[in-house]
Amino acid sequence: MAVTFPKHLKPIEPQGASLLQQERANATFKSSELMEYIYGKEYLETRDRILHILQNDPILGDKSHRYYNGRDFRFKKSLAAAKRLAELNREHKWTDEEFGIAEFLFDEPSAFRLHRSMFMPTILNQGTEEQKKLYLEPAMRYEIIGCYAQTELGHGSNVRGLETTATYHPETQTFVFNSPTLTSSKWWIGGLGVAANHAIVMARLISNGKDHGPHPFIVQIRNLENHQPLEGITVGDIGPKFGFNTVDNGFILFDHVHVPHIALLARYSSINKITGEYVTPPNSKLAYGTMVFVRANIVLESRYVLARAATVAVRYSAIRSQGSDAANPKKLTAADGSVKTVETPVLDYTMQQYRLFPIIAQAYACHFTGQEMHRMYYENQEKMAQGDFSYLADLHASSSGLKSLTTTLAVSAIEDCRRACGGHGYSLFSGLGQFYQDYLPKATWEGDNYLLTQQTARYLLKTMRSVRAGKINDKNATFSSQYISEYLSNPQARCPFTSVQDLSNPEALLSAFKFRAAFLVEKAVYAIDVEQTTWNDMLVEIYRISRAHCQLLMVSNFVKAVFNDSAMATSDIGKALQRVAILFCLSTLEQEAADFLTSGYLSPDQALMIKQHTIAVLKSIRPDVVALVDAFGFPDYLLNSALGEKEGDVYEKMTAMAEKEPLNQSTVADGYEDYIRPLIHSGKSAWKIDQKGVARL
């Protein structure tokens, strides 16, 4: 007999549903209008259509197993789900965007993830027409399943240090793949452990005795007939991880494995089949465009992560009532018109607002910055098509730093929101635990978050030197060179803030961020060029420079989006987002106050004023916070959270989820007879049996 909660019991008044209803009624704008502004009507209609399909699917509709089972069970369920998504994709003829929406809503990484996100796009972008016909077409039909094998046991971020070799033999017209050391084993490769039968393998291309560095190859790794590894290949799963355990991250080693000449992806570089002569790529910068696109998508994804974590914590904080604010007690009007004092929702406490509201602001900052990154990417693609690569370096440097900053913010936000949920945040039913575990790798893949900042800072140092040397003009000026030029024209400038009103001036706040970033760049150039400080000794400052530059970008994009559009600025949505933008500026400025103070731009009195005004801005945003997270429109199907439940039935959902715990499927759990009963029954002589046959001491 299973354990169940008494169905007649209800949560203490006021109920969660009425509290959220009151929150939504107090908002200064309609969340539905902001949602449409964020996504567009067409996207929302598409999302709702796909959501309906997923929720009503016999395999994809039920996520209830996720919090109760181990890796073996969840991995098999994930394989079934991945297969079903592939079938639905074919059945409904989804576009890439529609399939992406389905994956986002289903919200579980799978063994087929890299097949779609890396294997097929790499062949599409770097393969010849012959290679696309041979490999891409069957891959699109899932007749072959691929992965992307770059990282090795001993090398991750340093791609040039990869050890796996592919040596061309003209006499056999094959590349011989070899793993010369234990550390050359490919490692962490998603989809490789179990599912994939092909891989894009990054290996050092050696021909006619010359090492041409890492290149991508398509390599078959398993027999299509029975899935057995091919001769000379050792392949398997790397084992359990901190998260992401529905993905079969794998390893692979090659022992002099011959693969055909067509294996080398040859759109940009190739090997002459007869002579082994290496044909160089037309422009080494072409690959950077793809990296910018990937990182722009990561910035946009970060908004979802920040907003999703905030949605759970904000909704629960509006419902969770603890103690009473003596100075401002919470009062509720009952249906009969009577007013009574109730416990204070934790969302009314300033400390909770200080913890959560800046995360909402970060989500919106990531939204507008991600949109701008996409616009700049497409603009740059047009320029490159005309042979103009002048825009690329600035865009690549900024995208590198933004990937680092936004994923760092997102990882921190999930944990901060979990803690803000109190004890229940530690339950998987919060929807934040597995979410955190599965998102965490983003801080490492697509570029380690600390190493990436070196790319950003190196470009900014070069730009500072170019501006000083007069090499930058109006024609080739970029956002970076412009704010550096402004700084150099007046490096002794000081912050003009004299009153609280100044702290709501977006242009004045933007100027502070510009000065701070340029100051840090100038000091770094002096340290390296004049004081001869080594790059290694500058790495901490390098990280600060990238962070400052990218926070400036986020401030600039947010301010431009909500203050410079006249129609937006005067609407209810616009006014609400302006308050959020000011909060983003102030909370970031307060967090990074040391940089602003050491630059001399900000005085201690001004820093204190910022701290005080930040609290006032929190209060001004308070009526809108539930509507601000509602506007991201995350369905309960995605959140899979008792605490973030849209209608506010937090405690009903918590207890319903507890009932599904396998240990609760019997009032006496498995294991009692073998391990508990022998101990208890050793004291049987002291028992007394009552009239109902119950043994007691």
ABEGO torsion letter per residue (X at the ends): XBBBBBAABBBBOBBAAAAAAAAAAABABBAAAAAAAAAEAAAAAAAAAAAAAAAABAAAABAAAAAABBAAAAAAAAAAAAAAAAAAAAAAGBBAAAAAAAAAAAGBBBAAAAAAAAAAAAAAAABBAAAAAAAAAAAAAGABBBBBBABBAABBABAAABABBBBBBAAAGBBBBBBABAAABBBGBBGAAAABABBBBBBBBBBGGBBAEBBBBBBBABBAAAGBBBBGBBBBBAEBBABGAABBBBBBBBBGBBBBAAABBAAABBBBAAAGBBBBBABAAAAAAAAAAAAAAAAAAAAAAAAAAAAAAAAAAAABBBEBBAABBBBBBBAAGBBBBBBBBAAABAAAAAAAAAAAAAAAAAAAAAAAAAAAAAAAAAAAAAGBAAAAAAAAAAAAAAAAAAAAAAAAAAAAAAAAAEAAAABAAAGAAAAAAAAAAAAABGEBAAAAAAAAAAAAAAAAAAAAAGABBAAABBAAAAAAAAAAABAABBBABABAAAAABAAAAAAAAAAAAAAAAAAAAAAAAAAGBBAAAAAAAAAAAAAAAAAAAAAAAAAAAAAABAAAAABAAAAAAAAAAAAAAAAAAAAAAAAAAAAGABBAAAAAAAAAAAAAAAAAAAAAAAAAAAAAGBBAAAAGBAAABAAGBAAAAAAAAAAABAAAABABBBGAAAAAAAAAAAAAAABBBBAAGBBBX
